[in-house]
């Protein structure tokens, strides 16, 4: 447990320090503080720098094992079904999120500020890289390859309790309250995939597909605010979209359950 907390603290500390340095640099270069937030290009710079520094720190410290053991097993079926599962999970997750009570007070303000920042990033060149390419790799390395691994080593007889705890941590580090329910549900599935395979690669594939769809939806539907903006108003379109998505998600989970090796204990070594 202590190691898991060290990993999370380091992850957040790097993020804070990089943001602090970039904001300070912006103030020195532009000559005024970023009272209304940084321009999108500067936010992209923060995310790229944070991702690269995090990768360097966790690998150099020996916290994450970069040996391609799992990749040598040619898990192409698992990787493909991970992407399919991600596509099928989006509508169910958004449906659950839509049933939750609306945010208020500081939580609403924080969610709006974070959404505004993400919208700015997705609207400029380079946005896809820091939305769909770097976060899946960095977050899976830290949250599953380090945090969940240490939790499974700490309590190997209670894997689902540790997976749930890691999913809660994964949701919390997203900071944006509006994203937390979706992140928690994804964290459960990603944790299960890691516990079964001992590799972050299926999770990276899933995470990439999930973020890529979010990026595509922003551009196709011009920043949709809810599920109705995508499938149309009314109960029937929502139910049909949910049914169609479950017809994708459930078979994908069955296939993953069949294809992911139970005897892979790399994550416990």
C-alpha positions in Angstrom: 0.0 0.0 0.0 2.8 2.4 0.8 4.4 1.9 -2.6 1.0 2.6 -4.3 0.7 5.9 -2.4 4.3 6.8 -3.4 3.4 6.2 -7.1 0.2 8.3 -6.9 1.9 11.1 -5.0 4.8 11.1 -7.5 2.3 11.2 -10.5 0.4 14.1 -9.0 3.6 15.9 -7.9 5.1 15.8 -11.4 1.8 17.1 -12.9 1.7 20.0 -10.4 5.4 20.9 -10.8 5.2 20.9 -14.6 2.0 23.0 -14.6 3.6 25.4 -12.1 6.8 25.8 -14.2 4.9 26.3 -17.5 2.4 28.8 -16.0 5.4 30.8 -14.5 7.2 30.7 -17.9 4.0 31.9 -19.6 3.9 34.9 -17.2 7.5 35.8 -17.8 7.3 35.5 -21.6 3.9 37.1 -22.2 4.3 39.6 -19.4 1.1 39.0 -17.6 -0.4 36.1 -15.5 -2.8 33.6 -17.1 -5.9 34.8 -15.3 -8.3 33.2 -17.7 -6.3 30.1 -18.3 -3.5 29.2 -20.6 -3.9 29.2 -24.4 -4.4 25.7 -25.8 -0.9 25.4 -27.2 0.5 26.0 -23.8 -1.8 23.4 -22.2 -0.6 20.9 -24.8 3.0 21.8 -23.8 2.1 21.0 -20.2 0.6 17.6 -21.1 3.5 16.6 -23.4 6.1 17.6 -20.8 4.2 16.0 -18.0 3.8 12.7 -19.9 7.5 12.6 -20.9 8.8 13.4 -17.4 6.5 10.8 -15.9 7.6 8.1 -18.3 11.3 9.0 -17.6 10.9 9.0 -13.8 8.9 5.8 -13.5 11.2 3.9 -15.9 14.5 5.2 -14.6 13.4 4.6 -11.0 12.7 0.9 -11.9 9.1 1.2 -10.9 7.8 -0.1 -14.2 9.2 -3.1 -16.0 9.5 -2.3 -19.8 10.3 -5.9 -20.8 8.0 -6.9 -23.7 7.1 -10.3 -22.2 3.4 -10.1 -23.0 3.9 -8.7 -26.5 6.0 -11.8 -27.4 2.9 -13.9 -26.9 1.3 -12.1 -29.9 -1.9 -11.2 -28.1 -3.5 -9.6 -31.1 -6.9 -11.1 -30.4 -7.0 -9.6 -26.9 -5.9 -6.3 -28.2 -8.6 -6.3 -30.9 -11.3 -7.3 -28.5 -10.1 -4.6 -26.0 -10.8 -2.0 -28.7 -14.2 -3.5 -29.4 -15.0 -3.5 -25.7 -14.1 0.2 -25.5 -16.4 1.0 -28.3 -19.3 -0.9 -26.7 -18.8 0.6 -23.2 -19.1 4.3 -24.2 -22.9 4.5 -24.4 -23.6 2.4 -21.3 -21.1 4.5 -19.3 -22.6 7.8 -20.5 -26.1 6.5 -19.8 -25.1 5.8 -16.1 -23.4 9.2 -15.9 -26.6 10.9 -17.2 -28.6 9.3 -14.4 -26.4 10.9 -11.7 -27.5 14.2 -10.1 -26.1 17.4 -11.6 -23.0 18.9 -10.1 -23.2 22.1 -8.1 -21.0 24.6 -6.4 -17.2 24.1 -6.6 -17.6 20.7 -8.3 -19.6 22.3 -11.2 -17.1 25.2 -11.5 -14.2 22.8 -11.6 -15.9 20.5 -14.2 -16.7 23.5 -16.4 -13.1 24.8 -16.2 -11.7 21.4 -17.0 -14.1 20.9 -19.9 -13.2 24.3 -21.3 -9.5 23.4 -21.2 -10.1 20.1 -22.9 -12.2 21.7 -25.6 -9.5 24.2 -26.3 -6.9 21.3 -26.6 -9.1 19.2 -28.9 -9.7 22.2 -31.2 -6.0 22.8 -32.2 -3.3 20.7 -33.9 -1.6 18.3 -31.6 -4.8 17.8 -29.5 -5.2 14.2 -30.6 -1.7 13.3 -29.3 -2.3 14.6 -25.8 -5.9 13.3 -25.6 -5.6 9.8 -27.2 -2.0 8.8 -27.5 0.0 10.0 -24.5 -2.6 9.6 -21.7 -3.4 5.9 -22.4 0.3 5.0 -22.2 1.2 7.1 -19.2 -1.9 6.5 -17.2 -1.9 2.7 -17.8 1.8 2.5 -16.8 1.2 4.4 -13.6 -2.3 3.3 -12.6 -2.2 -0.3 -13.6 1.5 -1.1 -14.2 2.6 0.4 -10.9 -0.3 1.3 -8.5 -2.5 -1.8 -9.2 0.5 -4.1 -9.4 1.7 -3.0 -5.9 -1.9 -3.4 -4.5 -2.2 -6.9 -5.9 1.2 -7.8 -4.3 -0.1 -6.3 -1.0 -3.3 -8.2 -1.0 -3.1 -11.0 -3.6 -6.0 -12.9 -2.0 -8.4 -10.0 -2.6 -7.9 -9.1 -6.3 -11.3 -7.4 -6.8 -10.9 -5.3 -3.7 -7.6 -4.1 -5.0 -9.0 -3.5 -8.5 -11.9 -1.5 -7.0 -9.4 0.6 -4.9 -7.2 1.3 -7.9 -10.3 2.3 -10.0 -11.3 4.8 -7.3 -7.7 6.2 -7.3 -7.9 6.4 -11.1 -11.2 8.3 -10.9 -9.8 10.7 -8.3 -6.7 11.7 -10.2 -8.9 12.9 -13.1 -9.8 15.8 -10.8 -12.8 16.7 -13.0 -15.9 15.5 -11.0 -17.9 15.0 -14.2 -15.4 12.5 -15.5 -15.0 10.5 -12.3 -18.0 8.0 -12.7 -16.9 7.2 -16.2 -13.2 6.9 -15.1 -14.2 4.6 -12.2 -16.1 2.2 -14.4 -13.3 2.1 -17.0 -10.8 1.6 -14.1 -12.7 -1.6 -13.0 -12.5 -3.1 -16.5 -8.9 -2.0 -17.1 -7.9 -3.4 -13.7 -9.5 -6.7 -14.5 -7.6 -6.8 -17.8 -4.3 -6.1 -16.1 -4.9 -8.6 -13.3 -5.7 -11.3 -15.9 -2.8 -10.6 -18.3 -0.1 -9.0 -16.2 0.4 -6.4 -19.0 -0.8 -2.8 -19.6 -1.0 -3.4 -23.3 -4.7 -4.4 -23.5 -5.5 -1.5 -21.2 -3.6 0.9 -23.5 -5.6 -0.4 -26.5 -8.9 0.1 -24.6 -7.8 3.5 -23.3 -6.7 4.7 -26.7 -10.0 3.6 -28.3 -12.1 5.3 -25.6 -10.2 8.6 -25.9 -10.1 8.5 -29.6 -13.9 8.2 -29.7 -14.2 11.1 -27.4 -12.0 13.2 -29.6 -13.9 12.1 -32.8 -17.3 12.9 -31.2 -16.1 16.4 -30.3 -15.3 17.1 -33.9 -18.2 15.2 -35.5 -20.9 16.6 -33.2 -19.3 19.9 -32.4 -18.8 19.4 -28.7 -21.8 17.3 -27.6 -22.9 18.1 -24.0 -24.8 14.8 -23.4 -25.9 11.5 -25.0 -29.0 13.0 -26.6 -26.8 15.4 -28.7 -25.3 12.2 -30.3 -28.2 9.8 -30.7 -31.1 12.3 -30.8 -33.8 13.3 -28.3 -36.3 10.9 -26.9 -36.3 7.7 -24.9 -36.4 5.3 -27.9 -33.1 6.4 -29.5 -31.4 6.2 -26.2 -32.6 2.7 -25.5 -31.7 1.5 -29.0 -28.2 3.0 -28.7 -27.8 1.3 -25.3 -29.0 -2.0 -26.7 -26.8 -1.8 -29.7 -23.8 -0.9 -27.5 -24.5 -3.8 -25.1 -24.5 -6.2 -28.1 -21.0 -5.0 -28.7 -19.7 -4.8 -25.1 -21.0 -8.1 -23.7 -19.6 -10.4 -26.5 -16.3 -8.5 -26.2 -16.1 -9.1 -22.5 -16.9 -12.8 -23.1 -14.1 -13.0 -25.7 -11.6 -11.3 -23.4 -12.5 -13.6 -20.6 -11.8 -16.6 -22.9 -8.6 -15.2 -24.4 -6.9 -13.6 -21.5 -4.7 -16.2 -19.7 -5.6 -16.8 -16.1 -2.2 -18.3 -15.3 -0.2 -15.2 -16.2 1.2 -14.0 -12.8 3.7 -11.4 -14.1 1.9 -8.7 -12.2 2.5 -10.4 -9.0 6.2 -11.0 -9.4 
